Each structure stands twice: as C-alpha cells, then as structure tokens.
Amino acid sequence: MWLWIGLVWMALALAGVLLHHRVRSTEPSYPPEVGSFMLRLESELAVAHPGVDFLGMLPDRFACLLAIDGQETPVSLHEAFRHAEAFPDAFAQVVNQLVEDIRELGLERAGDLDFGDAFQLLMPQVRSRDWLRQHGTFGDSGLVHTALNEELVTVYVLDDDSSMLFVCRAHLKQWGKSVADLHHIALGNLESLGSEGLADAAAEAVLLQSGDGFDASRVLLLQDQDGLLVSVPDRDVLWAAPEQGQDVEALIDKTADLAERATHPVSEKLFRITGGQLQTVQAQE
C-alpha cells in the first residue's frame, strides 16, 4: 500500500516538474528581429560566458532573468537590443559589456543591503555540495552555508518578487551577524511562508510542490521526525513518508530518475531522518 502511494506521489512530482519547466520555457510572441536578438543573446551567453545562465524572459516587459555567478538577476534588454541593432558586427562586445555591467552593479547592490531590509526576505535554500562547489562564490566572497549532511548544504537567499540574491560572507561582515543568526531567522521565515501538509508526513506519504522555490528547503522543518524517508530531487519538490511498508529500492530508483529530469536538481539520494540528521539510504547489494 505504502509503496503504491509513494510511487504515485513521486510520479506526480515528475509530471509537475516537467510542467513547471514547460511553463517557464514559454515565451510571448516577439517581432522577428527581437526574436533573433534573443536567440543570439542566449547562444552568445552559452558559448562565451559559462558563469551566466539564461533563465528565460520575464512577463509583460522586455527583460530576461539571468543567473550570474549564482545570482538570479532581472535584466532589461532595451539598451543591449539598440546597441546590437546599431552595431550588428559587435554583438559579442555588446553582450560582454552587458555581463560586466551586471556584475559590477550586482556587487554594488550586495554591498548596500541593510539588514533591516534583508530580514524579511531571508530564506534558506537546500542545495547539493556539488552545486556549492560550482556556484559557491560571488565576486571574491564565498556563499554562507550550513552543512546538512555529506550530500547537502543550506545556503541563504534574499528572495523578492523580481530576483533572488545569495547571501555571502561579505553580507555577514556588513551586518555583524553569525551563520547561526541567519539560519534561525531563515527557518522562521520559511515556517511563516507555509508548511501545509508536513504534519501528515508521520502517517502518510506527503508531496510538497508549491512552486515557490522552497519546497525542498522544507525538509529542514522535518528534522525532528525520526524514521521518515525523505527525498529532495528538485528545488521545488519535497517527498516524505513513514518508512514502514515502503519498497526502499524502488524509491531510490525513482528519486534518482526524478533528479535526473529535474529543472533545478538537488539530490538523487533517498534519505532517512535519524537523530535529527539526514542519513543516506543505501541500496541493498
């Protein structure tokens, strides 16, 4: 019984992740010259700027969302489009200048943040250690993080309607706060954001997939529930259930499959909460 519930829920998670990807990938119609510009921009970023990810266009305005050195930033494209139209042979230089300007402005923005403004926006985000190794620096300052287990860490973001800024050590120095301070505040904000359904995880399989970017992070609110099996294959997916009656081998395989197909992959591992810690569940040999 529990096996079928677990597999059905996780199959629904996969469908939801793929739907989310398709929705984010859907762009409004643009004139041919604008569509050509956006295609060239995405291609140039992929080839010449490996630290920059094009995440899609923003609705209702000529702007896109870029992740630059791990920082998600909305970028107006009006000026870059005008320059590209005026100097078509200098497209690479136009894109290079755009990226340099964003990096410079982003660093200035990070330095100007006041903790009173940041307090309400501070949220925890669960990521893999591999992700941290790849994206763990912003400028010359490393991202603040707390170890969750051998596979996962908690990083901290300032999240608003238009962007997501990762907290780095320079922020801590400016604010005069410790990592423990940030963790406590972020958990409180996460709990206030909502954890509907988590209370049922001790009795039945639960899937959280709200799309707010913090479903995987809600595993932090379950750490006092020993004996639960949990998986966080995607940033926007948390699955949890009692271990009794589960086919662990099948769940391990399903979690790995979900992570491989995820839009924002976190971990391919299945975990068990033991003593308040997330322990990797090993497949039987």
C-alpha positions as CSV (number, residue, x, y, z in Angstrom):
1,M,0.0,0.0,0.0
2,W,2.7,2.5,1.1
3,L,4.8,1.5,-2.0
4,W,2.0,2.4,-4.4
5,I,1.3,5.7,-2.6
6,G,4.9,6.6,-2.7
7,L,5.4,5.8,-6.4
8,V,2.2,7.6,-7.4
9,W,3.2,10.7,-5.5
10,M,6.6,10.7,-6.9
11,A,5.3,10.2,-10.4
12,L,3.1,13.2,-9.9
13,A,6.2,15.1,-8.8
14,L,7.9,14.3,-12.0
15,A,4.9,15.4,-14.0
16,G,4.8,18.7,-12.1
17,V,8.5,19.4,-12.5
18,L,8.2,18.9,-16.3
19,L,5.1,21.1,-16.4
20,H,6.9,23.8,-14.5
21,H,9.8,23.6,-16.9
22,R,7.5,24.0,-19.9
23,V,5.7,27.0,-18.3
24,R,9.0,28.7,-17.6
25,S,10.1,28.0,-21.2
26,T,7.0,29.5,-22.8
27,E,7.8,32.9,-24.2
28,P,5.4,35.6,-25.5
29,S,5.5,36.4,-29.3
30,Y,8.0,39.0,-30.4
31,P,8.8,40.6,-33.8
32,P,11.3,38.6,-35.8
33,E,14.2,41.0,-35.2
34,V,13.6,40.8,-31.4
35,G,13.3,37.0,-31.5
36,S,16.5,36.8,-33.5
37,F,18.3,39.1,-30.9
38,M,17.1,36.9,-28.0
39,L,18.3,33.7,-29.7
40,R,21.7,35.3,-30.4
41,L,21.9,36.5,-26.9
42,E,21.2,33.1,-25.4
43,S,23.7,31.4,-27.7
44,E,26.4,34.0,-27.0
45,L,26.0,33.6,-23.3
46,A,26.2,29.8,-23.6
47,V,29.4,29.9,-25.6
48,A,31.3,32.9,-24.2
49,H,30.0,33.2,-20.6
50,P,29.9,29.9,-18.8
51,G,29.2,31.6,-15.5
52,V,25.9,33.1,-16.8
53,D,22.7,31.1,-17.3
54,F,19.8,32.4,-19.3
55,L,16.7,31.5,-17.3
56,G,14.0,33.0,-19.7
57,M,12.1,36.1,-20.4
58,L,10.1,38.0,-17.8
59,P,6.4,38.5,-18.5
60,D,5.0,41.9,-19.6
61,R,8.4,43.6,-20.2
62,F,11.4,43.3,-22.5
63,A,13.7,41.8,-19.9
64,C,15.1,38.4,-19.0
65,L,16.2,36.6,-15.9
66,L,19.9,35.7,-15.8
67,A,21.8,33.8,-13.1
68,I,25.3,35.4,-13.0
69,D,27.8,33.7,-10.7
70,G,24.9,32.0,-9.0
71,Q,22.9,35.3,-8.5
72,E,19.5,35.5,-10.2
73,T,19.0,39.0,-11.6
74,P,16.4,40.6,-13.8
75,V,18.0,42.4,-16.8
76,S,16.4,45.0,-19.1
77,L,17.3,44.3,-22.7
78,H,16.3,47.6,-24.3
79,E,19.7,49.2,-24.4
80,A,21.5,46.0,-25.4
81,F,19.0,45.5,-28.3
82,R,19.5,49.1,-29.5
83,H,23.3,48.6,-29.5
84,A,23.1,45.3,-31.3
85,E,20.8,46.8,-34.0
86,A,23.2,49.7,-34.4
87,F,26.4,47.6,-34.4
88,P,25.5,44.1,-35.6
89,D,29.1,43.1,-36.1
90,A,29.9,43.9,-32.5
91,F,27.4,41.6,-30.9
92,A,29.9,39.7,-28.8
93,Q,31.2,43.0,-27.3
94,V,27.7,44.2,-26.6
95,V,26.9,41.0,-24.6
96,N,30.3,41.1,-22.9
97,Q,29.7,44.7,-21.7
98,L,26.2,43.8,-20.6
99,V,27.6,41.0,-18.4
100,E,30.3,43.2,-17.0
101,D,27.9,45.9,-16.1
102,I,25.6,43.5,-14.3
103,R,28.4,42.0,-12.3
104,E,29.6,45.5,-11.3
105,L,26.1,46.6,-10.3
106,G,25.4,43.3,-8.6
107,L,28.4,43.7,-6.4
108,E,27.4,47.3,-5.5
109,R,23.9,46.1,-4.7
110,A,25.2,43.4,-2.4
111,G,27.3,45.9,-0.5
112,D,24.4,48.3,0.0
113,L,21.9,45.9,1.6
114,D,20.8,46.9,5.0
115,F,19.9,44.1,7.4
116,G,16.7,45.8,8.4
117,D,15.6,45.4,4.8
118,A,17.0,42.0,4.3
119,F,15.5,40.5,7.5
120,Q,12.0,39.9,6.0
121,L,13.5,38.5,2.7
122,L,15.9,36.0,4.2
123,M,15.1,32.3,3.3
124,P,17.0,29.0,3.5
125,Q,17.6,27.0,0.3
126,V,18.8,23.4,0.3
127,R,21.4,22.7,-2.4
128,S,23.9,19.9,-3.1
129,R,27.6,20.2,-2.1
130,D,28.4,19.8,-5.8
131,W,26.2,22.9,-6.6
132,L,28.1,24.8,-3.8
133,R,31.4,23.9,-5.3
134,Q,30.3,25.2,-8.7
135,H,28.4,28.3,-7.6
136,G,29.7,29.0,-4.1
137,T,31.4,32.3,-4.8
138,F,30.0,35.7,-5.6
139,G,32.8,38.1,-6.6
140,D,35.5,37.3,-4.2
141,S,33.3,36.3,-1.3
142,G,32.1,32.8,-0.6
143,L,28.4,32.0,-0.1
144,V,27.3,31.5,3.5
145,H,26.2,27.9,4.1
146,T,25.4,25.3,6.8
147,A,26.2,21.6,6.4
148,L,23.1,19.5,6.3
149,N,24.8,16.2,5.7
150,E,27.5,14.7,3.5
151,E,25.4,15.4,0.4
152,L,23.5,18.6,1.1
153,V,24.1,22.1,2.5
154,T,21.8,25.0,3.4
155,V,22.5,28.3,1.7
156,Y,20.7,31.6,2.3
157,V,18.9,33.9,-0.1
158,L,17.2,37.2,-0.1
159,D,14.1,36.5,-2.1
160,D,11.7,39.1,-3.5
161,D,9.3,39.2,-6.5
162,S,12.0,40.0,-9.1
163,S,15.2,38.4,-8.0
164,M,17.0,36.0,-5.7
165,L,20.3,37.2,-4.1
166,F,22.5,34.7,-2.3
167,V,24.0,35.7,1.0
168,C,27.8,35.7,1.1
169,R,30.4,36.3,3.8
170,A,30.6,40.0,2.9
171,H,27.0,40.3,4.0
172,L,27.7,38.7,7.4
173,K,30.6,41.1,7.9
174,Q,28.5,44.1,7.0
175,W,25.5,43.1,9.1
176,G,27.6,41.8,12.1
177,K,25.6,38.6,12.2
178,S,26.7,34.9,12.6
179,V,25.7,32.0,10.4
180,A,23.6,30.7,13.3
181,D,21.8,34.0,13.4
182,L,20.9,33.8,9.7
183,H,19.9,30.1,10.0
184,H,17.5,30.9,12.8
185,I,15.9,33.8,11.0
186,A,15.6,32.0,7.7
187,L,13.9,29.0,9.3
188,G,11.4,31.3,11.0
189,N,10.6,33.0,7.6
190,L,10.3,29.6,5.9
191,E,7.9,28.4,8.5
192,S,5.9,31.6,8.2
193,L,5.8,31.1,4.4
194,G,3.8,27.9,5.0
195,S,4.3,24.2,5.6
196,E,0.8,22.8,4.9
197,G,0.8,19.0,4.8
198,L,4.1,18.4,6.6
199,A,2.3,17.4,9.8
200,D,0.8,14.4,8.0
201,A,4.1,13.0,6.9
202,A,4.4,10.9,10.1
203,A,1.3,8.9,9.0
204,E,1.2,9.0,5.2
205,A,3.2,9.9,2.1
206,V,3.3,13.7,1.5
207,L,4.4,15.6,-1.6
208,L,5.1,19.4,-1.4
209,Q,5.3,21.1,-4.8
210,S,4.1,24.7,-4.4
211,G,6.5,26.2,-6.9
212,D,7.6,28.9,-4.5
213,G,11.2,27.8,-4.8
214,F,11.5,26.5,-1.2
215,D,9.7,23.1,-1.2
216,A,13.0,21.1,-0.9
217,S,14.1,23.5,1.9
218,R,11.0,22.5,4.0
219,V,12.9,19.3,4.8
220,L,14.6,21.5,7.4
221,L,11.2,21.6,9.2
222,L,11.1,17.8,9.4
223,Q,14.4,17.1,11.2
224,D,12.7,16.3,14.5
225,Q,10.7,13.4,12.9
226,D,12.9,10.4,13.2
227,G,12.2,7.5,11.0
228,L,10.8,9.4,8.0
229,L,12.1,8.8,4.5
230,V,12.6,12.0,2.5
231,S,13.8,13.0,-0.9
232,V,14.5,16.3,-2.5
233,P,15.2,15.6,-6.2
234,D,14.3,19.1,-7.2
235,R,14.4,22.5,-5.6
236,D,10.6,22.6,-6.0
237,V,9.9,19.1,-4.7
238,L,9.8,17.5,-1.2
239,W,8.6,14.0,-0.7
240,A,8.3,12.4,2.8
241,A,6.7,9.3,4.2
242,P,7.0,6.8,7.0
243,E,9.4,4.0,6.2
244,Q,7.1,1.2,7.2
245,G,5.8,-0.6,4.2
246,Q,7.9,1.2,1.6
247,D,9.9,-0.5,-1.1
248,V,13.2,1.3,-0.5
249,E,14.9,0.0,-3.6
250,A,12.1,1.3,-5.8
251,L,12.1,4.7,-4.1
252,I,15.9,5.0,-4.5
253,D,15.5,4.4,-8.2
254,K,12.5,6.8,-8.6
255,T,14.4,9.6,-6.7
256,A,17.4,9.2,-9.0
257,D,15.1,9.4,-12.0
258,L,13.4,12.5,-10.8
259,A,16.7,14.2,-10.0
260,E,18.0,13.4,-13.5
261,R,14.9,15.1,-15.1
262,A,14.6,18.0,-12.6
263,T,14.6,21.6,-13.7
264,H,16.6,22.6,-10.5
265,P,18.2,19.3,-9.3
266,V,19.2,19.0,-5.7
267,S,19.9,15.3,-4.9
268,E,19.4,11.9,-6.4
269,K,19.6,10.3,-3.0
270,L,16.9,9.0,-0.7
271,F,17.4,10.0,3.0
272,R,16.2,8.8,6.4
273,I,15.9,11.2,9.3
274,T,17.8,9.7,12.2
275,G,18.6,11.6,15.4
276,G,17.7,14.8,13.7
277,Q,20.1,14.2,10.8
278,L,19.5,13.2,7.2
279,Q,21.3,9.9,6.5
280,T,21.7,8.5,3.0
281,V,19.7,5.3,2.5
282,Q,21.9,2.8,0.7
283,A,20.6,0.3,-1.8
284,Q,20.9,-3.3,-0.7
285,E,23.7,-5.2,-2.5
